Amino acid sequence: MPSPHPSTSAASSSKVLTLFLCFVVALLEGLDLQSAGIAASGIGAEFKLLPPQMGGMFSAGLVGLLPSALFGGWLADRIGRKKVLVGSVLLFGLFSLATAHVWDYQSLLAARFMTGLGLGAALPILIALSSEAADERNRSVAVSVTYAGIPLGGALASVLGMLNVGGGWRGLFYVGGVVPLLIAFLLILLLPESSAYLSRQQAAAATARPVSSEGLAGLFKGSMWKSTLLLWLASFFVLTVLYMLLNWLPSLLQGKGFSRADAGMVQLLFNFGGAAGSLMVGRLMDSKGRMFTAVCIYVGMLLSLAGLGLSDSFSMMLLAGLGAGFCALGGQLVLYAMAPALYPTSIRGTGVGASITVGRLGAIGGPMIAGQILAAGMGVGGVMAASSPGIVVAAVAAMALMRAQQALRSH
């Protein structure tokens, strides 16, 4: 018997497929983002790198994220989400493979920079696509399900590192290169274009006007500039701390005397905590307790940083790693859940991409600052202490942004 609502069923299937494919791409992005940190000890030993050079390697990939996050979001607003996403996945797959074939420090920096270009373009599109695939009540959940793929991809990278896949550090980058190339073809065949983007395109065609985007200027129209600046401020400091942990955590733990296997276990729990934080915070951000949720997340981040910096017990380090992952990824999800709702379809990709770009300015500085602190002999405690003030600033900015949104909804 045919379904009484075939179009509704087809639309529902299309949304589920979109979310699944976005999750898979986020999984691959998380794997690549943390591969450099997990492979760091092997890379450093082979090329005889000092801590500041290691920080430079981490930051090279993040520098590549900057222009592509902004340009990728803007381009997706103009030519569609799908085309730009496929191109970005192909790019980071190819240069992850190239990372496995570097021959010196300069070629390593170049490969990580180009990988970052592909990764940077993907994330704002994933957030925009998943947000546009869900109804208004479940947008935060949809974004959180997609974003949970990043820490789970990091957990997968930790497992591959612990298993020593490929017999050395290069094995991680082979996995992170081949699989995205295969997934790119699945995206070409299966990923539907955003219905919100298509509706806007059809409306433009009906009036014989081209699909256009206001670009960055649109983010500052009217009272929107306040929300944009608050989002940027919070994103900057949250990503400073998050990427410091993503890149340096395995090396920091080994520096405190833990074995590679112990460090890998803490990294694994960090990522599982991040996945749980993404999913739980996404659900809570769609409830009335979103303000209380955000306060708890940022306070928990401060406590977890203290635990990582002060604890010498492996069991306490495991707990601190789990809490740090839950709160750091949850704190970022708070911002990513709010960002799509701040902007209309015409500038949504641009707005999300711009916030990610500004956040990654902090992400570039974080690993480099950590490298300098370690080179100065201040140790893990010094790194964690330097991270704490930024979390306080991010929390204040996030609270102000939520109050501004609530005020707009009440009018």
Stockholm file with secondary structure:
# STOCKHOLM 1.0

chainA/1-411         MPSPHPSTSAASSSKVLTLFLCFVVALLEGLDLQSAGIAASGIGAEFKLLPPQMGGMFSAGLVGLLPSALFGGWLADRIGRKKVLVGSVLLFGLFSLATAHVWDYQSLLAARFMTGLGLGAALPILIALSSEAADERNRSVAVSVTYAGIPLGGALASVLGMLNVGGGWRGLFYVGGVVPLLIAFLLILLLPESSAYLSRQQAAAATARPVSSEGLAGLFKGSMWKSTLLLWLASFFVLTVLYMLLNWLPSLLQGKGFSRADAGMVQLLFNFGGAAGSLMVGRLMDSKGRMFTAVCIYVGMLLSLAGLGLSDSFSMMLLAGLGAGFCALGGQLVLYAMAPALYPTSIRGTGVGASITVGRLGAIGGPMIAGQILAAGMGVGGVMAASSPGIVVAAVAAMALMRAQQALRSH
#=GR chainA/1-411 SS CCCSCHHHHHHHHHHHHHHHHHHHHHHHHHHHHHHHHHTHHHHHHHHTCCHHHHHHHHHHHHHHHHHHHHHHHHHHHHHCHHHHHHHHHHHHHHHHHHHTTCCSHHHHHHHHHHHHHHHHHHHHHHHHHHHHHSCGGGHHHHHHHHHTHHHHHHHHHHHHHHTTGGGSTHHHHHHHHHHHHHHHHHHHHHCCCCHHHHHHHHHHHHTTCCCCCCGGGGGGSTTHHHHHHHHHHHHHHHHHHHHHHHHHHHHHHHHTTCCHHHHHHHHHHHHHHHHHHHHHHHHHHTSTTHHHHHHHHHHHHHHHHHHHHHCCCHHHHHHHHHHHHHHHHHHHHHHHHHHHHHSCHHHHHHHHHHHHHHHHHHHHHHHHHHHHHHHTTCHHHHHHHHHHHHHHHHHHHHHHHHHHHHHHHHC
#=GC SS_cons         CCCSCHHHHHHHHHHHHHHHHHHHHHHHHHHHHHHHHHTHHHHHHHHTCCHHHHHHHHHHHHHHHHHHHHHHHHHHHHHCHHHHHHHHHHHHHHHHHHHTTCCSHHHHHHHHHHHHHHHHHHHHHHHHHHHHHSCGGGHHHHHHHHHTHHHHHHHHHHHHHHTTGGGSTHHHHHHHHHHHHHHHHHHHHHCCCCHHHHHHHHHHHHTTCCCCCCGGGGGGSTTHHHHHHHHHHHHHHHHHHHHHHHHHHHHHHHHTTCCHHHHHHHHHHHHHHHHHHHHHHHHHHTSTTHHHHHHHHHHHHHHHHHHHHHCCCHHHHHHHHHHHHHHHHHHHHHHHHHHHHHSCHHHHHHHHHHHHHHHHHHHHHHHHHHHHHHHTTCHHHHHHHHHHHHHHHHHHHHHHHHHHHHHHHHC
//
